[in-house]
């Protein structure tokens, strides 16, 4: 997911990248060739599947530069003699080596086209290595901006980190920069000035003194990982080790923080992480990355969901107080831990194939917050939390942007996505069945990239309810549906006013003082069969539903 943005601080932290085009009736009618090169799964990208990366990179902190290599191990999906990978144009490719010989290549902006000496046959496994160097873009406002943050801690020691969601991982390392292709595993080797530590994804396998003023940290990611989750974090870290018993056995918990924050981290992380994991394993199934463990890593920016190495910046100067009200008697919980950890299931385990569908990451992760609150303070508190979040929805653009051009949809993907999922739960009207749907998503699409159709169709099939028109209305159109009540020939009639084809969402209504009951509106007027009802005394369940109500 993108960086965590609490609904309370939404206006302050919504990323500037959320300037999306609309999937239906686009805000912009044209896109650049560069947009297509970056966002589309073109023949020169779809012809190969990357199986493994070994990123080996050295950080020169004084010059704010990097140098190193990345090994691509791939399978030819089709016979190929040419392919595309990606690296931002400000970084120089020194050479590309294939079977000990250099390859010719051309560049078009941030896209790199490699030419092989002979056709690589379909299903052949092969590899090449890209050597590169330069000064990557600096992230002025990480994580809103992609790039590197070269900062210092409170003691003046280096504090460096990477962020690249949306802008793309190729802003700092060469890769096939498309969400649809995740490597099966990855090695990450990072050389930093001796005296500092690097913390990256997965597990630390080796630390080597390079005898040249640098120390190399070798990490290995045993699970599939998407490109933007690959992270480098450099600082004078101390390590706190813990563990818990989860659904799949022992899960290691590792925390890497600045020395001055060790005690605060022990107290805060110990309180929040195990409660969060218990809640999410109940709702979503086992933590998806037992082989790589769970880590929180202190960073010089607020937060990011880097897989098995979640960025945590709440201790930094000027950070908002992330011990937020859980909705009951002032009880507190840590928003960064709760939101960013939810992405281990939705965003990292299940990853959208196209950036336009980032609601799959953010809508589910925002909804997960309410489930955590429910596990701690009761269902009413969780639903109230979702309802309060809808007050920040702008309905300015559709949540889903244009596909194939690396575009983000509206920032409403957080709160509106959460509200939609709560409406699905309300309509299913069986909490255990809903829990099985959520767990089933994570099991059925375990370590996979997914599309809008796959997610929506799975929920519809498992629930036995066609939710497609409902998802279409709330995600493909900017307007919310309006439930209209009117008097006609002495009786109350009702219907939906909506944009999506065949929109017909069941909704709960009651007359004042009576019990809620479901009605099933569609686009044509129907008679309301509730004794004593008038357009004025009908009450719609606007706590569980995010909609407009018209009374004539």
Secondary structure, DSSP 8 states (H G I E B T S, - for coil): ------GGGHHHHS-TT-----SSS-SSS---HHHHHHHS--HHHHTEEEEEEEEEEEEETTTTEEEEEEEEEEEESS-EEEEEEE--TTSEEEEEEETTEE-EEEEETTEEEEEEEEEE-TT-EEEEEEEEEE---B-TTTTTS-EEEEEE-TTS-EEEEEE-TTT-GGGTS-B---TT--BSEEEEEEEEETT-EEE-SSEEEEEEE-SSSEEEEEEEE-S-B-GGG---EEESEEEEEEEEEETTEEEEEEEEEEGGGHHHHHHHHHHHHHHHHHHHHHHH-S-TTTTT-EEEEE-SSSEE--TTSEEE-TTSTT----EEE-SSTT-EEEHHHHHHHHTTTBTTTEEESSGGGTHHHHHHHHHHHHHHHHHHH-HHHHHHHHHHHGGG----S-SS--TTTT----GGGTHHHHHHHHHHHHHHT-HHHHHHHHHHHHHHTTTEEE-HHHHHHHHHHHHTS--HHHHHHHHHSSS--EEEEEEETTEEEEEEE-SSTT----EEEEETTS--EEE---SS-EE---TT--TTTEEE-TTT---EEEE-
